[in-house]
Structures are given as structure tokens and as C-alpha cells.
């Protein structure tokens, strides 16, 4: 993904058992007004709670797990 976004990625570590840090830099575009309105769309949930609409968005999540 990083290469497709004209970016760079690397890992840094302070040694065995001390954890690592993943760092990435990518080029991101600025959405036009029509795209921006999609990101800000909200709907009402139970109890009239306002919830953002994240449909159509893709996310990569990295989680730390002890070994």
C-alpha cells in the first residue's frame, strides 16, 4: 500500500524484547467538496445519538500483542 501511495515505510527497534515502531509516510490527496460531504455525513442511532458514517472507508489497524 505504501509504495502505491508513493511513500516509504520502515521499522525501528531498541532491541530484542523492547518493542518496535513501524513508521510510514504517504502522499494523501485533499478531498473535493463532494468527497468531504460524504465523510461528514451522520445518522441518528438509538436514543437520537449522532453517529458518523464511515461506510466506504478502508482502514489498516496495527495492534500490539505481548508474546
Backbone atoms as SQL, in Angstrom:
CREATE TABLE atoms (id INTEGER PRIMARY KEY, chain TEXT, resi INTEGER, resn TEXT, atom TEXT, x REAL, y REAL, z REAL);
INSERT INTO atoms VALUES
  (1, 'A', 1, 'UNK', 'N', 0.818, -1.191, 0.000),
  (2, 'A', 1, 'UNK', 'CA', 0.000, 0.000, 0.000),
  (3, 'A', 1, 'UNK', 'C', 0.863, 1.257, 0.000),
  (4, 'A', 2, 'UNK', 'N', 1.913, 1.228, 0.788),
  (5, 'A', 2, 'UNK', 'CA', 2.765, 2.409, 0.921),
  (6, 'A', 2, 'UNK', 'C', 3.418, 2.754, -0.412),
  (7, 'A', 3, 'UNK', 'N', 3.912, 1.756, -1.138),
  (8, 'A', 3, 'UNK', 'CA', 4.514, 2.011, -2.446),
  (9, 'A', 3, 'UNK', 'C', 3.500, 2.575, -3.424),
  (10, 'A', 4, 'UNK', 'N', 2.274, 2.080, -3.398),
  (11, 'A', 4, 'UNK', 'CA', 1.232, 2.583, -4.286),
  (12, 'A', 4, 'UNK', 'C', 0.899, 4.047, -3.989),
  (13, 'A', 5, 'UNK', 'N', 1.141, 4.472, -2.760),
  (14, 'A', 5, 'UNK', 'CA', 0.853, 5.857, -2.366),
  (15, 'A', 5, 'UNK', 'C', 2.115, 6.718, -2.395),
  (16, 'A', 6, 'UNK', 'N', 3.123, 6.258, -3.151),
  (17, 'A', 6, 'UNK', 'CA', 4.391, 6.977, -3.329),
  (18, 'A', 6, 'UNK', 'C', 5.044, 7.323, -1.991),
  (19, 'A', 7, 'UNK', 'N', 5.040, 6.358, -1.080),
  (20, 'A', 7, 'UNK', 'CA', 5.570, 6.617, 0.251),
  (21, 'A', 7, 'UNK', 'C', 6.733, 5.725, 0.626),
  (22, 'A', 8, 'UNK', 'N', 7.068, 5.775, 1.890),
  (23, 'A', 8, 'UNK', 'CA', 8.168, 4.988, 2.460),
  (24, 'A', 8, 'UNK', 'C', 7.690, 4.379, 3.776),
  (25, 'A', 9, 'UNK', 'N', 8.238, 3.206, 4.114),
  (26, 'A', 9, 'UNK', 'CA', 7.906, 2.554, 5.377),
  (27, 'A', 9, 'UNK', 'C', 9.173, 1.924, 5.941),
  (28, 'A', 10, 'UNK', 'N', 9.325, 1.974, 7.258),
  (29, 'A', 10, 'UNK', 'CA', 10.463, 1.326, 7.897),
  (30, 'A', 10, 'UNK', 'C', 10.122, 0.987, 9.339),
  (31, 'A', 11, 'UNK', 'N', 10.934, 0.106, 9.915),
  (32, 'A', 11, 'UNK', 'CA', 10.765, -0.318, 11.307),
  (33, 'A', 11, 'UNK', 'C', 11.973, 0.111, 12.111),
  (34, 'A', 12, 'UNK', 'N', 11.727, 0.483, 13.351),
  (35, 'A', 12, 'UNK', 'CA', 12.811, 0.803, 14.275),
  (36, 'A', 12, 'UNK', 'C', 12.607, -0.009, 15.544),
  (37, 'A', 13, 'UNK', 'N', 13.711, -0.512, 16.113),
  (38, 'A', 13, 'UNK', 'CA', 13.635, -1.308, 17.329),
  (39, 'A', 13, 'UNK', 'C', 14.806, -0.970, 18.228),
  (40, 'A', 14, 'UNK', 'N', 14.558, -1.014, 19.539),
  (41, 'A', 14, 'UNK', 'CA', 15.620, -0.775, 20.512),
  (42, 'A', 14, 'UNK', 'C', 16.229, -2.078, 21.004),
  (43, 'A', 15, 'UNK', 'N', 15.878, -3.190, 20.387),
  (44, 'A', 15, 'UNK', 'CA', 16.464, -4.463, 20.760),
  (45, 'A', 15, 'UNK', 'C', 15.424, -5.513, 21.100),
  (46, 'A', 16, 'UNK', 'N', 15.879, -6.740, 21.214),
  (47, 'A', 16, 'UNK', 'CA', 15.026, -7.884, 21.484),
  (48, 'A', 16, 'UNK', 'C', 14.225, -7.682, 22.769),
  (49, 'A', 17, 'UNK', 'N', 12.916, -7.880, 22.671),
  (50, 'A', 17, 'UNK', 'CA', 12.047, -7.768, 23.829),
  (51, 'A', 17, 'UNK', 'C', 11.695, -6.346, 24.242),
  (52, 'A', 18, 'UNK', 'N', 12.113, -5.357, 23.467),
  (53, 'A', 18, 'UNK', 'CA', 11.862, -3.961, 23.840),
  (54, 'A', 18, 'UNK', 'C', 10.837, -3.290, 22.939),
  (55, 'A', 19, 'UNK', 'N', 10.269, -4.031, 21.999),
  (56, 'A', 19, 'UNK', 'CA', 9.242, -3.466, 21.123),
  (57, 'A', 19, 'UNK', 'C', 9.816, -2.861, 19.861),
  (58, 'A', 20, 'UNK', 'N', 8.936, -2.549, 18.945),
  (59, 'A', 20, 'UNK', 'CA', 9.311, -1.968, 17.664),
  (60, 'A', 20, 'UNK', 'C', 8.330, -0.868, 17.297),
  (61, 'A', 21, 'UNK', 'N', 8.771, 0.015, 16.430),
  (62, 'A', 21, 'UNK', 'CA', 7.923, 1.084, 15.924),
  (63, 'A', 21, 'UNK', 'C', 7.892, 0.999, 14.412),
  (64, 'A', 22, 'UNK', 'N', 6.688, 0.965, 13.838),
  (65, 'A', 22, 'UNK', 'CA', 6.520, 0.995, 12.386),
  (66, 'A', 22, 'UNK', 'C', 6.215, 2.433, 11.995),
  (67, 'A', 23, 'UNK', 'N', 6.979, 2.965, 11.057),
  (68, 'A', 23, 'UNK', 'CA', 6.812, 4.353, 10.622),
  (69, 'A', 23, 'UNK', 'C', 6.534, 4.347, 9.128),
  (70, 'A', 24, 'UNK', 'N', 5.551, 5.134, 8.711),
  (71, 'A', 24, 'UNK', 'CA', 5.303, 5.251, 7.279),
  (72, 'A', 24, 'UNK', 'C', 4.930, 6.676, 6.920),
  (73, 'A', 25, 'UNK', 'N', 5.309, 7.049, 5.713),
  (74, 'A', 25, 'UNK', 'CA', 4.991, 8.361, 5.164),
  (75, 'A', 25, 'UNK', 'C', 4.351, 8.118, 3.809),
  (76, 'A', 26, 'UNK', 'N', 3.172, 8.698, 3.575),
  (77, 'A', 26, 'UNK', 'CA', 2.475, 8.542, 2.297),
  (78, 'A', 26, 'UNK', 'C', 1.938, 9.895, 1.836),
  (79, 'A', 27, 'UNK', 'N', 1.704, 9.995, 0.528),
  (80, 'A', 27, 'UNK', 'CA', 1.083, 11.191, -0.038),
  (81, 'A', 27, 'UNK', 'C', -0.424, 11.005, 0.007),
  (82, 'A', 28, 'UNK', 'N', -1.111, 11.965, 0.596),
  (83, 'A', 28, 'UNK', 'CA', -2.565, 11.925, 0.673),
  (84, 'A', 28, 'UNK', 'C', -3.139, 13.110, -0.084),
  (85, 'A', 29, 'UNK', 'N', -4.203, 12.858, -0.831),
  (86, 'A', 29, 'UNK', 'CA', -4.865, 13.937, -1.546),
  (87, 'A', 29, 'UNK', 'C', -5.815, 14.685, -0.634),
  (88, 'A', 30, 'UNK', 'N', -6.178, 15.867, -1.051),
  (89, 'A', 30, 'UNK', 'CA', -7.170, 16.655, -0.327),
  (90, 'A', 30, 'UNK', 'C', -8.508, 16.423, -1.012),
  (91, 'A', 31, 'UNK', 'N', -9.515, 15.922, -0.270),
  (92, 'A', 31, 'UNK', 'CA', -10.797, 15.615, -0.907),
  (93, 'A', 31, 'UNK', 'C', -11.493, 16.871, -1.407),
  (94, 'A', 32, 'UNK', 'N', -12.206, 16.721, -2.535),
  (95, 'A', 32, 'UNK', 'CA', -13.022, 17.819, -3.040),
  (96, 'A', 32, 'UNK', 'C', -14.249, 17.991, -2.172),
  (97, 'A', 33, 'UNK', 'N', -15.012, 19.009, -2.415),
  (98, 'A', 33, 'UNK', 'CA', -16.192, 19.286, -1.599),
  (99, 'A', 33, 'UNK', 'C', -17.178, 18.124, -1.593),
  (100, 'A', 34, 'UNK', 'N', -17.379, 17.455, -2.719),
  (101, 'A', 34, 'UNK', 'CA', -18.342, 16.346, -2.751),
  (102, 'A', 34, 'UNK', 'C', -17.855, 15.182, -1.894),
  (103, 'A', 35, 'UNK', 'N', -16.545, 14.886, -1.932),
  (104, 'A', 35, 'UNK', 'CA', -15.990, 13.821, -1.092),
  (105, 'A', 35, 'UNK', 'C', -16.065, 14.206, 0.381),
  (106, 'A', 36, 'UNK', 'N', -15.815, 15.471, 0.674),
  (107, 'A', 36, 'UNK', 'CA', -15.827, 15.948, 2.053),
  (108, 'A', 36, 'UNK', 'C', -17.212, 15.786, 2.669),
  (109, 'A', 37, 'UNK', 'N', -18.243, 16.059, 1.904),
  (110, 'A', 37, 'UNK', 'CA', -19.597, 15.939, 2.445),
  (111, 'A', 37, 'UNK', 'C', -19.929, 14.493, 2.780),
  (112, 'A', 38, 'UNK', 'N', -19.365, 13.547, 2.034),
  (113, 'A', 38, 'UNK', 'CA', -19.591, 12.132, 2.338),
  (114, 'A', 38, 'UNK', 'C', -18.954, 11.763, 3.674),
  (115, 'A', 39, 'UNK', 'N', -17.771, 12.309, 3.953),
  (116, 'A', 39, 'UNK', 'CA', -17.071, 11.982, 5.194),
  (117, 'A', 39, 'UNK', 'C', -17.779, 12.572, 6.407),
  (118, 'A', 40, 'UNK', 'N', -18.474, 13.676, 6.224),
  (119, 'A', 40, 'UNK', 'CA', -19.121, 14.337, 7.345),
  (120, 'A', 40, 'UNK', 'C', -20.559, 13.886, 7.559),
  (121, 'A', 41, 'UNK', 'N', -21.044, 12.989, 6.705),
  (122, 'A', 41, 'UNK', 'CA', -22.433, 12.531, 6.829),
  (123, 'A', 41, 'UNK', 'C', -22.616, 11.787, 8.150),
  (124, 'A', 42, 'UNK', 'N', -23.741, 12.025, 8.790),
  (125, 'A', 42, 'UNK', 'CA', -24.046, 11.356, 10.053),
  (126, 'A', 42, 'UNK', 'C', -25.453, 10.787, 9.996),
  (127, 'A', 43, 'UNK', 'N', -25.719, 9.831, 10.866),
  (128, 'A', 43, 'UNK', 'CA', -27.076, 9.315, 11.008),
  (129, 'A', 43, 'UNK', 'C', -27.394, 9.208, 12.493),
  (130, 'A', 44, 'UNK', 'N', -28.657, 9.155, 12.797),
  (131, 'A', 44, 'UNK', 'CA', -29.089, 9.068, 14.197),
  (132, 'A', 44, 'UNK', 'C', -29.243, 7.613, 14.590),
  (133, 'A', 45, 'UNK', 'N', -28.639, 7.248, 15.707),
  (134, 'A', 45, 'UNK', 'CA', -28.746, 5.897, 16.227),
  (135, 'A', 45, 'UNK', 'C', -29.802, 5.841, 17.318),
  (136, 'A', 46, 'UNK', 'N', -29.788, 4.772, 18.111),
  (137, 'A', 46, 'UNK', 'CA', -30.745, 4.641, 19.214),
  (138, 'A', 46, 'UNK', 'C', -30.645, 5.841, 20.157),
  (139, 'A', 47, 'UNK', 'N', -31.782, 6.339, 20.595),
  (140, 'A', 47, 'UNK', 'CA', -31.793, 7.478, 21.509),
  (141, 'A', 47, 'UNK', 'C', -31.373, 8.778, 20.849),
  (142, 'A', 48, 'UNK', 'N', -31.522, 8.861, 19.514),
  (143, 'A', 48, 'UNK', 'CA', -31.139, 10.051, 18.738),
  (144, 'A', 48, 'UNK', 'C', -29.656, 10.399, 18.853),
  (145, 'A', 49, 'UNK', 'N', -28.816, 9.395, 19.131),
  (146, 'A', 49, 'UNK', 'CA', -27.376, 9.609, 19.173),
  (147, 'A', 49, 'UNK', 'C', -26.876, 9.862, 17.760),
  (148, 'A', 50, 'UNK', 'N', -26.058, 10.896, 17.577),
  (149, 'A', 50, 'UNK', 'CA', -25.485, 11.184, 16.265),
  (150, 'A', 50, 'UNK', 'C', -24.241, 10.326, 16.089),
  (151, 'A', 51, 'UNK', 'N', -24.184, 9.597, 14.976),
  (152, 'A', 51, 'UNK', 'CA', -23.044, 8.722, 14.702),
  (153, 'A', 51, 'UNK', 'C', -22.485, 9.050, 13.325),
  (154, 'A', 52, 'UNK', 'N', -21.147, 9.142, 13.190),
  (155, 'A', 52, 'UNK', 'CA', -20.561, 9.415, 11.874),
  (156, 'A', 52, 'UNK', 'C', -20.767, 8.233, 10.934),
  (157, 'A', 53, 'UNK', 'N', -20.829, 8.507, 9.654),
  (158, 'A', 53, 'UNK', 'CA', -20.984, 7.464, 8.641),
  (159, 'A', 53, 'UNK', 'C', -19.620, 7.184, 8.017),
  (160, 'A', 54, 'UNK', 'N', -19.034, 6.042, 8.342),
  (161, 'A', 54, 'UNK', 'CA', -17.730, 5.675, 7.814),
  (162, 'A', 54, 'UNK', 'C', -17.834, 4.671, 6.673),
  (163, 'A', 55, 'UNK', 'N', -19.016, 4.470, 6.110),
  (164, 'A', 55, 'UNK', 'CA', -19.173, 3.491, 5.032),
  (165, 'A', 55, 'UNK', 'C', -18.305, 3.892, 3.840),
  (166, 'A', 56, 'UNK', 'N', -17.677, 2.902, 3.227),
  (167, 'A', 56, 'UNK', 'CA', -16.826, 3.142, 2.068),
  (168, 'A', 56, 'UNK', 'C', -15.385, 3.469, 2.413),
  (169, 'A', 57, 'UNK', 'N', -15.076, 3.709, 3.690),
  (170, 'A', 57, 'UNK', 'CA', -13.701, 3.998, 4.083),
  (171, 'A', 57, 'UNK', 'C', -12.968, 2.697, 4.370),
  (172, 'A', 58, 'UNK', 'N', -11.668, 2.676, 4.089),
  (173, 'A', 58, 'UNK', 'CA', -10.846, 1.498, 4.362),
  (174, 'A', 58, 'UNK', 'C', -9.766, 1.895, 5.358),
  (175, 'A', 59, 'UNK', 'N', -9.532, 1.029, 6.353),
  (176, 'A', 59, 'UNK', 'CA', -8.600, 1.336, 7.431),
  (177, 'A', 59, 'UNK', 'C', -7.676, 0.149, 7.656),
  (178, 'A', 60, 'UNK', 'N', -6.410, 0.433, 7.914),
  (179, 'A', 60, 'UNK', 'CA', -5.456, -0.600, 8.316),
  (180, 'A', 60, 'UNK', 'C', -5.155, -0.352, 9.789),
  (181, 'A', 61, 'UNK', 'N', -5.294, -1.386, 10.616),
  (182, 'A', 61, 'UNK', 'CA', -5.063, -1.255, 12.055),
  (183, 'A', 61, 'UNK', 'C', -3.905, -2.154, 12.458),
  (184, 'A', 62, 'UNK', 'N', -2.980, -1.605, 13.240),
  (185, 'A', 62, 'UNK', 'CA', -1.861, -2.387, 13.759),
  (186, 'A', 62, 'UNK', 'C', -2.015, -2.423, 15.269),
  (187, 'A', 63, 'UNK', 'N', -1.968, -3.613, 15.859),
  (188, 'A', 63, 'UNK', 'CA', -2.173, -3.762, 17.289),
  (189, 'A', 63, 'UNK', 'C', -0.956, -4.409, 17.916),
  (190, 'A', 64, 'UNK', 'N', -0.649, -4.006, 19.130),
  (191, 'A', 64, 'UNK', 'CA', 0.476, -4.577, 19.863),
  (192, 'A', 64, 'UNK', 'C', -0.031, -5.717, 20.735),
  (193, 'A', 65, 'UNK', 'N', 0.583, -6.878, 20.610),
  (194, 'A', 65, 'UNK', 'CA', 0.246, -8.035, 21.438),
  (195, 'A', 65, 'UNK', 'C', 1.515, -8.542, 22.104),
  (196, 'A', 66, 'UNK', 'N', 1.445, -8.804, 23.403),
  (197, 'A', 66, 'UNK', 'CA', 2.621, -9.341, 24.083),
  (198, 'A', 66, 'UNK', 'C', 2.844, -10.785, 23.651),
  (199, 'A', 67, 'UNK', 'N', 4.094, -11.183, 23.618),
  (200, 'A', 67, 'UNK', 'CA', 4.450, -12.543, 23.182),
  (201, 'A', 67, 'UNK', 'C', 4.897, -13.342, 24.378);
